[in-house]
Every structure is written in structure tokens, then in C-alpha cells.
């Protein structure tokens, strides 16, 4: 599947969505896709970052990861997004990047890409589902093909049962649920659907 391009795009303040994105990256590599792991640029002031030790630690550790650009989205056949929830919608950093995609959208270059999304919050019902669905609303405007995991694999039940996209509960001790395999399944499924789309367009 080396001719299939997967972009894994995430925003993470303290590392939860970075971990989820890394699992998605691993799954893409495992099925032979060309994978780009990209982080959304940080827009918060440094004073805010430095006021939270976990945020500052992750900020420093992730400096070697490339920041996402709209070119990464144009390159991709499949995209997996991961972003924390803020009051039931995506973190503002993630939204700020999405708001730069208008040029690609106007040219129709985001249509028919297979997309899927994941999220996290500090408690089990902290808005993860609403955040994933919020991302999907934008994907509908793109004309992208939304690929939810549904209940396409038993791992969905053992990881919390969210049919829209994997959701994590993130505490100071780390991710509560056992979601690694669910994340990898969601990424593989997105790549698989992207291949069907690409082959069906005669580009396979």
C-alpha cells in the first residue's frame, strides 16, 4: 500500500493526543502506507505553557515533530485527526489550523479524502463524542468521506464503545482506558477505505 498516503494530524498540550497519534502512525506504517505525523502549531502564549509543568514538558519534548501545513492535507489520501476537547469542541489551536484550509477547500482539493477523528478529555464524559462530531461537521463541508470506526471490530467494546472515534480519558497518571488497539484499528480502517476510494477513482 506504498502508494497510499496517510497524514496523522494532532494537537496535544500534555501528550495524550500525541500518544494516540503515534499509535495511528504505527498502524499506518504496519499496513504499508506512507505516513506523515504532524503536530498542529501551538498558539498559546509561553506564559500559559510554562504555568503548567506537564504542558511545558511535552512542549519541549515534541520540538522535533514537524508542524502540519495545508500541503500535508493535499498530499494525503487518508487523514486521522486527534485533538483534545475544550467545552465540547476542538481545542482552539486545532481549530486555528483548520481555519487555514479555505484555499484547498475552494479548489476542491479536500474532497473524497478518507478522514477519521479521535479526542480526549479529563473525564469519561467530558465532551469527547461532541468534539469528534464537531470535527466531522467540518469534514462534511470539505466533501471528505468520514470513516467512523463504528463497531467494525470487537476492540471497540473493550476500549469504551465510542462508534464515532476513539475517545480517551486523560488523567495525570495517563490514559485510563486500554485504547491502543482501538486507535490502531481506526487508523487501519481509514487507510483501507482510502484505498477503496482511490482504486474506485481509477488511481490505484
N, C-alpha and C positions, 0 to 999 in steps of 0.2 A: 504494500500500500504506500510505497515511497512517493507516489505522485499525488498523494492526498496531504493537504496542509492543515494542521491544527494549531490555532492560536489559543493559548490559555492565558486569560487576562484577569488580573485580580487587583483588588485594593486590600491592604491589611495594615492595621495600626500596630497590633501587638503580636501578630504572627499566625493567628488561626486560619485566615483565608489564604495566607501564603502556604501553609501546610496542605490545605485542601487542593490548592493549585498544583503543588508539587506532585501530589498523588495523581491528579489528572494528567500531568505531564508524563509521569511514569507509564500510565496506561496507554497514552498515545504512542510513546516510544515502543511499548511492548507489541503493539499491533502494526508497527512499521510505518507510522505516519511521520511526516516532517513536522516537528513540534517547535514552536516558539513560546517560551514562558516569558510573559511581560507583566510588569507592575504598572499600575496607574500612578502618575506623579502625585507626590504629596503636596497639598496646598495649605495645610495648617501652618501657622507661624511656629517658629522654632521654640518660642517660649512655651507654647502649649505642649509640644512634643517633649521638651525637657522636664516638664512638670509631672510627667508620668514615666517612671523608670522602665516599665515594660515596653512602652511605646518607643522611648529613646533607644533601648537596647535593640529592638527589632529594626528600627530605622537605621541604626549603624550597621547591623549585620546584613542588611539587604542592599547595601550600596552597589554591590557588584551585579545586580539584576537589571537588565535593560528596561527602560521605561517604554510603555506602549506608544505607538504612533498610529495614525489612521492608515498608514501603509501596511501595517501588520494586519489590519482588518481586511484590506483589499486583497492581500496575499492569501488569506485563509479561505479554505473551503468549509471548515468547521471551527466554531468558536465556543469555548467553555468559559463562562464568566463566574467569578466568585467575589462576593462583596458583603461586608457586614451590614446589618440593618441599623438604621437610625430613625427611630419613631415610625417604623413600618415601611420605610422606603430605603433606597440605596444611600450609602454614605455620600456626602457632598463631593468628596474627591472623585469617586467613581462617576457621579453624575456630571461633574465638570468635564471629564474626558468624553463621555457620551455626547455631550452637547457640542463637541468639536467635529462630529461626524456628518454634519449637514451637507458638506460638499460631496462626500461619497454618496449620501442618500439622494441628492439631487441628480446625480449621474446614474442612479440605478445600480451602483456597484455593490450594494449590500443585499440585494435581492437574492433569494434562493440559497443563502448560506445556512447551513445547519447550525443552530445555536441552542445552548442549554445553560442553565444558571444554578448557582448554589449560594447559600447565605449562612450567616451565624448571628447569634445574639447571646446575651449573658444568661438567659433563662430559656427553658424549653418552649415557651410560647411568647417569645419576645418580638415577634414580627417577621420571622424568617420566611414563612409562606407568602406574606404580603409583599416582602421585598423581592422574592423571586418573581412573583406575578407582576410587580411593577416593572422589573427588567423586561419581562415578556411583552408588556404593552408597547415598549419602545421597539422591540423586535418586530412586532406586528406592523408598525409604521415603516420599518425597513423593508418589509416584504420578505423577511427571512423565514426559514422553516424551523419552527420551535420544536425541540426534541426533549420532552419531559421523560424522566425515567419510568413514570407510571409504576406498575407492578410487574415489570418485564423480567424480574429476577427475584428469587426468594430473599436475596440480600436486602431488598428494600424493607422488608418487615423487621429484620434484625437491627436495622440502622435507624429506626424511628418511623418508617412508613410514610414519608412525605413523597407524594406522587409527582410534585411539581419540580423538585430538585432537592438534592441533599441539603439538609439543614443541620447545623451543629450548635450545641450549647457550649459556650466557651467560658470557662472559669479561670481563676488564677492558676489552677493546677493543670489546665489544658482542656482538651476536648473531652466532654463527658461520654458521648456515645461512641460506639465502635463503628465508625463510618468509612474507614479506609476503602474497604472493598466496594461499598456503595458508590463512593466517588469514582473509583476506577471503572465500575460498570457503567456509570452515567457517561463518562468520557468515551469509553469504547463504543457505546451505543450511538453517541453523537457522531463519532468518526464513521461508523457503519452507515448511518443514514446519509451522511455527506457523500459517501461513496456511491450509494444508490442514486442520489441526485445527480452527481457528476457523470456517472455512467449513463443515466437516462437522458442527459443533455447531449450525449454523443462525444463527451470529452474524456472518457475513461481510457 
